[in-house]
C-alpha cells in the first residue's frame, strides 16, 4: 500500500505541519484497515528521499507493507529487495490485486 500527500512534493521537509499530521493519520488508518482485512501481525513502513536512497518517483509516498509471522522481514538495505522481493515470487494477477484492494477498502 502507498500513502501519499495530495500535493506533489519530493521530500517530507516540504510538507506543512497540517499535511504531515494528515499524512501520518492516514498511515495509521491504513495500517488498522490492513490489520483488519489481512490479519497483519506487523508492518514495514518506509519512504525514500533522493535517488541515492532509492527514490524513483519525485512524489513523496510512504510504503506500508503488511507482514505476517514467518515472513523473511528486512534482510538487506536495498528497499526493492525487502519491500517487493523481485524474482522470489510470481507477479500478482490484476484480478487478485483488485480483490485485495476491495477487501482493504471495506475495512477502511
N, CA, C and O atoms as a Tinker XYZ file with bonds, in Angstrom:
   432  protein
     1  N      0.858000   -1.161000    0.000000    73     2
     2  CA     0.000000    0.000000    0.000000    64     1     3
     3  C      0.903000    1.221000    0.000000    63     2     4     5
     4  O      1.934000    1.236000    0.673000    81     3
     5  N      0.523000    2.238000   -0.747000    73     3     6
     6  CA     1.240000    3.507000   -0.738000    64     5     7
     7  C      0.308000    4.591000   -0.219000    63     6     8     9
     8  O     -0.868000    4.639000   -0.580000    81     7
     9  N      0.844000    5.458000    0.629000    73     7    10
    10  CA     0.110000    6.620000    1.111000    64     9    11
    11  C      0.917000    7.837000    0.693000    63    10    12    13
    12  O      2.109000    7.934000    0.985000    81    11
    13  N      0.258000    8.766000    0.006000    73    11    14
    14  CA     0.986000    9.962000   -0.426000    64    13    15
    15  C      0.121000   11.198000   -0.238000    63    14    16    17
    16  O     -1.107000   11.112000   -0.258000    81    15
    17  N      0.764000   12.353000   -0.054000    73    15    18
    18  CA     0.002000   13.590000    0.084000    64    17    19
    19  C     -0.604000   13.977000   -1.264000    63    18    20    21
    20  O     -0.112000   13.577000   -2.319000    81    19
    21  N     -1.667000   14.750000   -1.210000    73    19    22
    22  CA    -2.310000   15.217000   -2.440000    64    21    23
    23  C     -1.362000   16.131000   -3.216000    63    22    24    25
    24  O     -1.247000   16.033000   -4.438000    81    23
    25  N     -0.694000   17.009000   -2.494000    73    23    26
    26  CA     0.237000   17.934000   -3.139000    64    25    27
    27  C      1.498000   17.177000   -3.523000    63    26    28    29
    28  O      2.069000   16.447000   -2.712000    81    27
    29  N      1.927000   17.360000   -4.767000    73    27    30
    30  CA     3.101000   16.636000   -5.255000    64    29    31
    31  C      4.381000   17.344000   -4.806000    63    30    32    33
    32  O      4.730000   18.414000   -5.304000    81    31
    33  N      5.068000   16.714000   -3.852000    73    31    34
    34  CA     6.346000   17.216000   -3.351000    64    33    35
    35  C      7.289000   16.016000   -3.254000    63    34    36    37
    36  O      6.843000   14.869000   -3.223000    81    35
    37  N      8.587000   16.287000   -3.207000    73    35    38
    38  CA     9.572000   15.201000   -3.221000    64    37    39
    39  C     10.001000   14.726000   -1.847000    63    38    40    41
    40  O     10.317000   13.550000   -1.669000    81    39
    41  N     10.017000   15.635000   -0.861000    73    39    42
    42  CA    10.538000   15.261000    0.451000    64    41    43
    43  C      9.552000   15.617000    1.559000    63    42    44    45
    44  O      8.690000   16.480000    1.394000    81    43
    45  N      9.698000   14.942000    2.673000    73    43    46
    46  CA     8.819000   15.189000    3.813000    64    45    47
    47  C      9.031000   16.596000    4.370000    63    46    48    49
    48  O      8.126000   17.166000    4.979000    81    47
    49  N     10.221000   17.156000    4.163000    73    47    50
    50  CA    10.524000   18.503000    4.654000    64    49    51
    51  C      9.656000   19.575000    4.000000    63    50    52    53
    52  O      9.484000   20.660000    4.555000    81    51
    53  N      9.114000   19.275000    2.827000    73    51    54
    54  CA     8.301000   20.244000    2.090000    64    53    55
    55  C      6.852000   20.286000    2.567000    63    54    56    57
    56  O      6.100000   21.177000    2.172000    81    55
    57  N      6.454000   19.341000    3.403000    73    55    58
    58  CA     5.079000   19.305000    3.898000    64    57    59
    59  C      4.856000   20.351000    4.981000    63    58    60    61
    60  O      5.749000   20.632000    5.780000    81    59
    61  N      3.662000   20.922000    4.999000    73    59    62
    62  CA     3.287000   21.786000    6.115000    64    61    63
    63  C      3.000000   20.887000    7.320000    63    62    64    65
    64  O      2.879000   19.670000    7.174000    81    63
    65  N      2.893000   21.477000    8.487000    73    63    66
    66  CA     2.588000   20.682000    9.677000    64    65    67
    67  C      1.229000   20.012000    9.542000    63    66    68    69
    68  O      1.065000   18.864000    9.954000    81    67
    69  N      0.268000   20.699000    8.980000    73    67    70
    70  CA    -1.071000   20.128000    8.778000    64    69    71
    71  C     -0.971000   18.927000    7.838000    63    70    72    73
    72  O     -1.577000   17.888000    8.097000    81    71
    73  N     -0.211000   19.062000    6.749000    73    71    74
    74  CA    -0.048000   17.952000    5.800000    64    73    75
    75  C      0.647000   16.756000    6.454000    63    74    76    77
    76  O      0.269000   15.611000    6.206000    81    75
    77  N      1.655000   17.010000    7.283000    73    75    78
    78  CA     2.341000   15.917000    7.982000    64    77    79
    79  C      1.370000   15.179000    8.894000    63    78    80    81
    80  O      1.338000   13.949000    8.923000    81    79
    81  N      0.584000   15.941000    9.632000    73    79    82
    82  CA    -0.393000   15.334000   10.535000    64    81    83
    83  C     -1.376000   14.485000    9.752000    63    82    84    85
    84  O     -1.644000   13.343000   10.126000    81    83
    85  N     -1.914000   15.026000    8.671000    73    83    86
    86  CA    -2.884000   14.285000    7.858000    64    85    87
    87  C     -2.248000   13.045000    7.231000    63    86    88    89
    88  O     -2.878000   11.989000    7.175000    81    87
    89  N     -1.006000   13.165000    6.760000    73    87    90
    90  CA    -0.319000   12.038000    6.134000    64    89    91
    91  C     -0.166000   10.884000    7.131000    63    90    92    93
    92  O     -0.492000    9.739000    6.817000    81    91
    93  N      0.329000   11.192000    8.323000    73    91    94
    94  CA     0.567000   10.128000    9.291000    64    93    95
    95  C     -0.723000    9.615000    9.938000    63    94    96    97
    96  O     -0.771000    8.463000   10.368000    81    95
    97  N     -1.767000   10.446000   10.015000    73    95    98
    98  CA    -3.073000    9.941000   10.451000    64    97    99
    99  C     -3.607000    8.940000    9.423000    63    98   100   101
   100  O     -4.243000    7.949000    9.780000    81    99
   101  N     -3.340000    9.212000    8.147000    73    99   102
   102  CA    -3.759000    8.288000    7.087000    64   101   103
   103  C     -2.968000    6.994000    7.170000    63   102   104   105
   104  O     -3.529000    5.916000    6.971000    81   103
   105  N     -1.671000    7.081000    7.462000    73   103   106
   106  CA    -0.855000    5.873000    7.635000    64   105   107
   107  C     -1.447000    4.998000    8.742000    63   106   108   109
   108  O     -1.574000    3.785000    8.572000    81   107
   109  N     -1.806000    5.600000    9.861000    73   107   110
   110  CA    -2.381000    4.853000   10.987000    64   109   111
   111  C     -3.700000    4.213000   10.566000    63   110   112   113
   112  O     -3.957000    3.051000   10.880000    81   111
   113  N     -4.530000    4.963000    9.861000    73   111   114
   114  CA    -5.824000    4.444000    9.400000    64   113   115
   115  C     -5.642000    3.265000    8.439000    63   114   116   117
   116  O     -6.352000    2.264000    8.539000    81   115
   117  N     -4.701000    3.385000    7.522000    73   115   118
   118  CA    -4.436000    2.318000    6.559000    64   117   119
   119  C     -3.901000    1.078000    7.269000    63   118   120   121
   120  O     -4.305000   -0.040000    6.949000    81   119
   121  N     -2.991000    1.266000    8.232000    73   119   122
   122  CA    -2.468000    0.121000    8.979000    64   121   123
   123  C     -3.589000   -0.614000    9.695000    63   122   124   125
   124  O     -3.619000   -1.845000    9.685000    81   123
   125  N     -4.514000    0.115000   10.317000    73   123   126
   126  CA    -5.647000   -0.522000   11.004000    64   125   127
   127  C     -6.481000   -1.325000   10.010000    63   126   128   129
   128  O     -6.908000   -2.441000   10.308000    81   127
   129  N     -6.712000   -0.755000    8.831000    73   127   130
   130  CA    -7.503000   -1.454000    7.811000    64   129   131
   131  C     -6.775000   -2.701000    7.323000    63   130   132   133
   132  O     -7.400000   -3.746000    7.140000    81   131
   133  N     -5.464000   -2.608000    7.110000    73   131   134
   134  CA    -4.696000   -3.763000    6.665000    64   133   135
   135  C     -4.665000   -4.851000    7.730000    63   134   136   137
   136  O     -4.720000   -6.040000    7.418000    81   135
   137  N     -4.576000   -4.438000    8.976000    73   135   138
   138  CA    -4.592000   -5.424000   10.063000    64   137   139
   139  C     -5.927000   -6.161000   10.096000    63   138   140   141
   140  O     -5.970000   -7.383000   10.240000    81   139
   141  N     -7.014000   -5.407000    9.961000    73   139   142
   142  CA    -8.345000   -5.992000    9.981000    64   141   143
   143  C     -8.592000   -6.855000    8.739000    63   142   144   145
   144  O     -9.085000   -7.977000    8.849000    81   143
   145  N     -8.252000   -6.334000    7.572000    73   143   146
   146  CA    -8.574000   -7.011000    6.313000    64   145   147
   147  C     -7.676000   -8.209000    6.029000    63   146   148   149
   148  O     -8.126000   -9.213000    5.477000    81   147
   149  N     -6.399000   -8.099000    6.410000    73   147   150
   150  CA    -5.429000   -9.134000    6.029000    64   149   151
   151  C     -4.827000   -9.873000    7.217000    63   150   152   153
   152  O     -3.947000  -10.716000    7.044000    81   151
   153  N     -5.295000   -9.563000    8.415000    73   151   154
   154  CA    -4.770000  -10.178000    9.636000    64   153   155
   155  C     -3.255000   -9.990000    9.761000    63   154   156   157
   156  O     -2.532000  -10.912000   10.139000    81   155
   157  N     -2.796000   -8.794000    9.440000    73   155   158
   158  CA    -1.363000   -8.492000    9.523000    64   157   159
   159  C     -0.903000   -8.514000   10.975000    63   158   160   161
   160  O     -1.608000   -8.047000   11.870000    81   159
   161  N      0.287000   -9.063000   11.195000    73   159   162
   162  CA     0.884000   -9.094000   12.535000    64   161   163
   163  C      1.806000   -7.908000   12.774000    63   162   164   165
   164  O      2.096000   -7.570000   13.921000    81   163
   165  N      2.268000   -7.275000   11.706000    73   163   166
   166  CA     3.192000   -6.151000   11.795000    64   165   167
   167  C      3.294000   -5.472000   10.443000    63   166   168   169
   168  O      2.613000   -5.855000    9.492000    81   167
   169  N      4.151000   -4.459000   10.362000    73   167   170
   170  CA     4.268000   -3.670000    9.133000    64   169   171
   171  C      5.702000   -3.201000    8.919000    63   170   172   173
   172  O      6.435000   -2.933000    9.870000    81   171
   173  N      6.080000   -3.107000    7.652000    73   171   174
   174  CA     7.256000   -2.335000    7.268000    64   173   175
   175  C      6.699000   -1.040000    6.697000    63   174   176   177
   176  O      5.892000   -1.068000    5.768000    81   175
   177  N      7.124000    0.091000    7.244000    73   175   178
   178  CA     6.715000    1.403000    6.750000    64   177   179
   179  C      7.982000    2.171000    6.403000    63   178   180   181
   180  O      8.911000    2.248000    7.206000    81   179
   181  N      8.012000    2.742000    5.195000    73   179   182
   182  CA     9.231000    3.433000    4.768000    64   181   183
   183  C      8.934000    4.414000    3.656000    63   182   184   185
   184  O      7.952000    4.280000    2.925000    81   183
   185  N      9.814000    5.416000    3.543000    73   183   186
   186  CA     9.805000    6.282000    2.372000    64   185   187
   187  C     11.257000    6.552000    2.023000    63   186   188   189
   188  O     12.138000    6.523000    2.882000    81   187
   189  N     11.487000    6.813000    0.751000    73   187   190
   190  CA    12.832000    7.075000    0.247000    64   189   191
   191  C     12.908000    8.530000   -0.202000    63   190   192   193
   192  O     11.974000    9.042000   -0.820000    81   191
   193  N     14.012000    9.188000    0.105000    73   191   194
   194  CA    14.222000   10.563000   -0.333000    64   193   195
   195  C     15.537000   10.658000   -1.079000    63   194   196   197
   196  O     16.602000   10.385000   -0.526000    81   195
   197  N     15.451000   11.041000   -2.324000    73   195   198
   198  CA    16.647000   11.200000   -3.152000    64   197   199
   199  C     16.968000    9.931000   -3.926000    63   198   200   201
   200  O     16.735000    8.817000   -3.455000    81   199
   201  N     17.505000   10.125000   -5.115000    73   199   202
   202  CA    17.833000    8.988000   -5.978000    64   201   203
   203  C     18.790000    8.020000   -5.313000    63   202   204   205
   204  O     18.639000    6.806000   -5.453000    81   203
   205  N     19.783000    8.540000   -4.584000    73   203   206
   206  CA    20.769000    7.686000   -3.924000    64   205   207
   207  C     20.121000    6.798000   -2.858000    63   206   208   209
   208  O     20.660000    5.751000   -2.502000    81   207
   209  N     18.960000    7.227000   -2.354000    73   207   210
   210  CA    18.250000    6.455000   -1.338000    64   209   211
   211  C     17.176000    5.557000   -1.945000    63   210   212   213
   212  O     16.424000    4.908000   -1.218000    81   211
   213  N     17.103000    5.520000   -3.262000    73   211   214
   214  CA    16.146000    4.642000   -3.929000    64   213   215
   215  C     14.862000    5.311000   -4.366000    63   214   216   217
   216  O     13.941000    4.635000   -4.826000    81   215
   217  N     14.778000    6.645000   -4.230000    73   215   218
   218  CA    13.559000    7.339000   -4.670000    64   217   219
   219  C     13.552000    7.413000   -6.187000    63   218   220   221
   220  O     14.401000    8.070000   -6.790000    81   219
   221  N     12.585000    6.733000   -6.804000    73   219   222
   222  CA    12.481000    6.710000   -8.262000    64   221   223
   223  C     11.364000    7.620000   -8.764000    63   222   224   225
   224  O     11.357000    8.010000   -9.932000    81   223
   225  N     10.420000    7.961000   -7.885000    73   223   226
   226  CA     9.293000    8.823000   -8.231000    64   225   227
   227  C      9.409000   10.086000   -7.386000    63   226   228   229
   228  O      9.478000    9.986000   -6.161000    81   227
   229  N      9.432000   11.272000   -7.997000    73   227   230
   230  CA     9.620000   12.503000   -7.228000    64   229   231
   231  C      8.350000   13.000000   -6.536000    63   230   232   233
   232  O      8.129000   14.208000   -6.442000    81   231
   233  N      7.523000   12.085000   -6.055000    73   231   234
   234  CA     6.329000   12.417000   -5.284000    64   233   235
   235  C      6.418000   11.596000   -3.997000    63   234   236   237
   236  O      6.335000   10.368000   -4.025000    81   235
   237  N      6.587000   12.287000   -2.880000    73   235   238
   238  CA     6.694000   11.621000   -1.586000    64   237   239
   239  C      5.575000   10.597000   -1.422000    63   238   240   241
   240  O      4.405000   10.895000   -1.665000    81   239
   241  N      5.946000    9.404000   -1.013000    73   239   242
   242  CA     4.946000    8.376000   -0.720000    64   241   243
   243  C      5.521000    7.432000    0.331000    63   242   244   245
   244  O      6.722000    7.163000    0.357000    81   243
   245  N      4.650000    6.942000    1.183000    73   243   246
   246  CA     5.050000    6.033000    2.252000    64   245   247
   247  C      4.577000    4.632000    1.894000    63   246   248   249
   248  O      3.395000    4.409000    1.634000    81   247
   249  N      5.515000    3.693000    1.885000    73   247   250
   250  CA     5.203000    2.290000    1.634000    64   249   251
   251  C      4.721000    1.677000    2.946000    63   250   252   253
   252  O      5.349000    1.859000    3.989000    81   251
   253  N      3.609000    0.953000    2.890000    73   251   254
   254  CA     3.122000    0.216000    4.055000    64   253   255
   255  C      2.973000   -1.233000    3.602000    63   254   256   257
   256  O      2.115000   -1.557000    2.781000    81   255
   257  N      3.815000   -2.087000    4.147000    73   255   258
   258  CA     3.824000   -3.489000    3.749000    64   257   259
   259  C      3.354000   -4.327000    4.935000    63   258   260   261
   260  O      4.049000   -4.416000    5.948000    81   259
   261  N      2.166000   -4.946000    4.814000    73   259   262
   262  CA     1.693000   -5.795000    5.910000    64   261   263
   263  C      2.550000   -7.047000    6.009000    63   262   264   265
   264  O      2.937000   -7.626000    4.994000    81   263
   265  N      2.842000   -7.458000    7.227000    73   263   266
   266  CA     3.688000   -8.642000    7.454000    64   265   267
   267  C      2.962000   -9.636000    8.343000    63   266   268   269
   268  O      2.115000   -9.270000    9.157000    81   267
   269  N      3.314000  -10.895000    8.166000    73   267   270
   270  CA     2.757000  -11.967000    8.989000    64   269   271
   271  C      3.892000  -12.801000    9.550000    63   270   272   273
   272  O      4.997000  -12.811000    9.009000    81   271
   273  N      3.613000  -13.490000   10.624000    73   271   274
   274  CA     4.585000  -14.400000   11.229000    64   273   275
   275  C      5.133000  -15.325000   10.143000    63   274   276   277
   276  O      4.373000  -15.903000    9.366000    81   275
   277  N      6.455000  -15.458000   10.098000    73   275   278
   278  CA     7.081000  -16.317000    9.099000    64   277   279
   279  C      7.619000  -15.567000    7.894000    63   278   280   281
   280  O      8.401000  -16.125000    7.125000    81   279
   281  N      7.212000  -14.296000    7.706000    73   279   282
   282  CA     7.806000  -13.504000    6.631000    64   281   283
   283  C      9.298000  -13.361000    6.886000    63   282   284   285
   284  O      9.748000  -13.447000    8.028000    81   283
   285  N     10.056000  -13.144000    5.836000    73   283   286
   286  CA    11.503000  -13.039000    5.992000    64   285   287
   287  C     11.945000  -11.707000    6.576000    63   286   288   289
   288  O     13.051000  -11.617000    7.109000    81   287
   289  N     11.128000  -10.681000    6.495000    73   287   290
   290  CA    11.498000   -9.385000    7.057000    64   289   291
   291  C     12.555000   -8.678000    6.255000    63   290   292   293
   292  O     12.866000   -9.067000    5.129000    81   291
   293  N     13.100000   -7.650000    6.832000    73   291   294
   294  CA    14.124000   -6.850000    6.162000    64   293   295
   295  C     15.451000   -7.568000    6.306000    63   294   296   297
   296  O     15.950000   -7.757000    7.415000    81   295
   297  N     16.012000   -7.962000    5.187000    73   295   298
   298  CA    17.276000   -8.692000    5.228000    64   297   299
   299  C     18.402000   -7.966000    4.512000    63   298   300   301
   300  O     19.546000   -8.420000    4.548000    81   299
   301  N     18.098000   -6.839000    3.858000    73   299   302
   302  CA    19.108000   -6.113000    3.100000    64   301   303
   303  C     18.697000   -4.647000    3.048000    63   302   304   305
   304  O     17.536000   -4.315000    3.291000    81   303
   305  N     19.642000   -3.773000    2.734000    73   303   306
   306  CA    19.348000   -2.346000    2.658000    64   305   307
   307  C     18.489000   -1.993000    1.453000    63   306   308   309
   308  O     17.639000   -1.107000    1.546000    81   307
   309  N     18.691000   -2.659000    0.333000    73   307   310
   310  CA    18.007000   -2.317000   -0.915000    64   309   311
   311  C     16.486000   -2.425000   -0.731000    63   310   312   313
   312  O     15.961000   -3.529000   -0.590000    81   311
   313  N     15.767000   -1.274000   -0.732000    73   311   314
   314  CA    14.327000   -1.286000   -0.470000    64   313   315
   315  C     13.542000   -2.181000   -1.422000    63   314   316   317
   316  O     12.606000   -2.859000   -1.000000    81   315
   317  N     13.909000   -2.191000   -2.690000    73   315   318
   318  CA    13.161000   -3.011000   -3.641000    64   317   319
   319  C     13.307000   -4.497000   -3.317000    63   318   320   321
   320  O     12.423000   -5.291000   -3.639000    81   319
   321  N     14.403000   -4.871000   -2.691000    73   319   322
   322  CA    14.597000   -6.268000   -2.341000    64   321   323
   323  C     13.714000   -6.658000   -1.159000    63   322   324   325
   324  O     13.059000   -7.699000   -1.194000    81   323
   325  N     13.691000   -5.830000   -0.112000    73   323   326
   326  CA    12.908000   -6.240000    1.053000    64   325   327
   327  C     11.439000   -5.850000    0.965000    63   326   328   329
   328  O     10.610000   -6.452000    1.648000    81   327
   329  N     11.092000   -4.857000    0.142000    73   327   330
   330  CA     9.684000   -4.495000    0.023000    64   329   331
   331  C      8.960000   -5.321000   -1.036000    63   330   332   333
   332  O      7.803000   -5.700000   -0.855000    81   331
   333  N      9.644000   -5.592000   -2.134000    73   331   334
   334  CA     8.959000   -6.231000   -3.254000    64   333   335
   335  C      9.487000   -7.611000   -3.590000    63   334   336   337
   336  O      8.830000   -8.349000   -4.324000    81   335
   337  N     10.640000   -7.982000   -3.086000    73   335   338
   338  CA    11.253000   -9.285000   -3.312000    64   337   339
   339  C     11.188000   -9.713000   -4.779000    63   338   340   341
   340  O     10.637000  -10.770000   -5.085000    81   339
   341  N     11.747000   -8.898000   -5.699000    73   339   342
   342  CA    11.672000   -9.263000   -7.117000    64   341   343
   343  C     12.337000  -10.609000   -7.374000    63   342   344   345
   344  O     13.380000  -10.929000   -6.805000    81   343
   345  N     11.711000  -11.375000   -8.234000    73   343   346
   346  CA    12.275000  -12.659000   -8.600000    64   345   347
   347  C     11.950000  -13.781000   -7.639000    63   346   348   349
   348  O     12.135000  -14.947000   -7.988000    81   347
   349  N     11.469000  -13.475000   -6.433000    73   347   350
   350  CA    11.224000  -14.533000   -5.465000    64   349   351
   351  C      9.772000  -15.013000   -5.478000    63   350   352   353
   352  O      9.421000  -15.963000   -4.778000    81   351
   353  N      8.941000  -14.360000   -6.266000    73   351   354
   354  CA     7.546000  -14.795000   -6.355000    64   353   355
   355  C      6.960000  -14.326000   -7.679000    63   354   356   357
   356  O      7.484000  -13.420000   -8.326000    81   355
   357  N      5.878000  -14.954000   -8.059000    73   355   358
   358  CA     5.225000  -14.585000   -9.305000    64   357   359
   359  C      4.569000  -13.219000   -9.172000    63   358   360   361
   360  O      4.224000  -12.791000   -8.070000    81   359
   361  N      4.398000  -12.538000  -10.301000    73   359   362
   362  CA     3.694000  -11.269000  -10.318000    64   361   363
   363  C      2.231000  -11.518000   -9.984000    63   362   364   365
   364  O      1.616000  -12.448000  -10.507000    81   363
   365  N      1.678000  -10.688000   -9.116000    73   363   366
   366  CA     0.275000  -10.832000   -8.729000    64   365   367
   367  C     -0.630000  -10.501000   -9.909000    63   366   368   369
   368  O     -0.377000   -9.553000  -10.652000    81   367
   369  N     -1.669000  -11.277000  -10.070000    73   367   370
   370  CA    -2.639000  -11.053000  -11.138000    64   369   371
   371  C     -3.489000   -9.823000  -10.810000    63   370   372   373
   372  O     -3.795000   -9.574000   -9.644000    81   371
   373  N     -3.872000   -9.051000  -11.842000    73   371   374
   374  CA    -4.693000   -7.853000  -11.654000    64   373   375
   375  C     -5.982000   -8.166000  -10.887000    63   374   376   377
   376  O     -6.392000   -7.396000  -10.018000    81   375
   377  N     -6.603000   -9.268000  -11.204000    73   375   378
   378  CA    -7.849000   -9.643000  -10.543000    64   377   379
   379  C     -7.633000   -9.842000   -9.042000    63   378   380   381
   380  O     -8.456000   -9.424000   -8.227000    81   379
   381  N     -6.530000  -10.479000   -8.689000    73   379   382
   382  CA    -6.208000  -10.695000   -7.282000    64   381   383
   383  C     -5.955000   -9.364000   -6.577000    63   382   384   385
   384  O     -6.413000   -9.159000   -5.453000    81   383
   385  N     -5.230000   -8.462000   -7.231000    73   383   386
   386  CA    -4.945000   -7.154000   -6.648000    64   385   387
   387  C     -6.224000   -6.350000   -6.442000    63   386   388   389
   388  O     -6.388000   -5.692000   -5.414000    81   387
   389  N     -7.124000   -6.400000   -7.408000    73   387   390
   390  CA    -8.404000   -5.690000   -7.270000    64   389   391
   391  C     -9.218000   -6.258000   -6.112000    63   390   392   393
   392  O     -9.843000   -5.503000   -5.367000    81   391
   393  N     -9.216000   -7.577000   -5.955000    73   391   394
   394  CA    -9.961000   -8.207000   -4.863000    64   393   395
   395  C     -9.388000   -7.791000   -3.508000    63   394   396   397
   396  O    -10.140000   -7.502000   -2.578000    81   395
   397  N     -8.064000   -7.759000   -3.396000    73   395   398
   398  CA    -7.435000   -7.330000   -2.139000    64   397   399
   399  C     -7.747000   -5.871000   -1.871000    63   398   400   401
   400  O     -8.050000   -5.501000   -0.736000    81   399
   401  N     -7.677000   -5.034000   -2.902000    73   399   402
   402  CA    -7.994000   -3.608000   -2.738000    64   401   403
   403  C     -9.420000   -3.427000   -2.226000    63   402   404   405
   404  O     -9.667000   -2.570000   -1.378000    81   403
   405  N    -10.350000   -4.219000   -2.727000    73   403   406
   406  CA   -11.745000   -4.121000   -2.281000    64   405   407
   407  C    -11.879000   -4.547000   -0.820000    63   406   408   409
   408  O    -12.629000   -3.925000   -0.068000    81   407
   409  N    -11.178000   -5.581000   -0.412000    73   407   410
   410  CA   -11.203000   -6.028000    0.989000    64   409   411
   411  C    -10.679000   -4.931000    1.904000    63   410   412   413
   412  O    -11.268000   -4.658000    2.950000    81   411
   413  N     -9.579000   -4.302000    1.515000    73   411   414
   414  CA    -8.993000   -3.221000    2.325000    64   413   415
   415  C     -9.926000   -2.018000    2.333000    63   414   416   417
   416  O    -10.128000   -1.405000    3.381000    81   415
   417  N    -10.493000   -1.673000    1.188000    73   415   418
   418  CA   -11.423000   -0.545000    1.084000    64   417   419
   419  C    -12.591000   -0.723000    2.063000    63   418   420   421
   420  O    -12.999000    0.226000    2.733000    81   419
   421  N    -13.116000   -1.932000    2.134000    73   419   422
   422  CA   -14.239000   -2.207000    3.050000    64   421   423
   423  C    -13.804000   -2.106000    4.505000    63   422   424   425
   424  O    -14.617000   -1.783000    5.371000    81   423
   425  N    -12.534000   -2.378000    4.785000    73   423   426
   426  CA   -12.031000   -2.299000    6.159000    64   425   427
   427  C    -11.762000   -0.863000    6.601000    63   426   428   429
   428  O    -11.653000   -0.588000    7.796000    81   427
   429  N    -11.656000    0.049000    5.637000    73   427   430
   430  CA   -11.447000    1.458000    5.984000    64   429   431
   431  C    -12.733000    2.013000    6.529000    63   430   432
   432  O    -12.795000    3.188000    6.889000    81   431
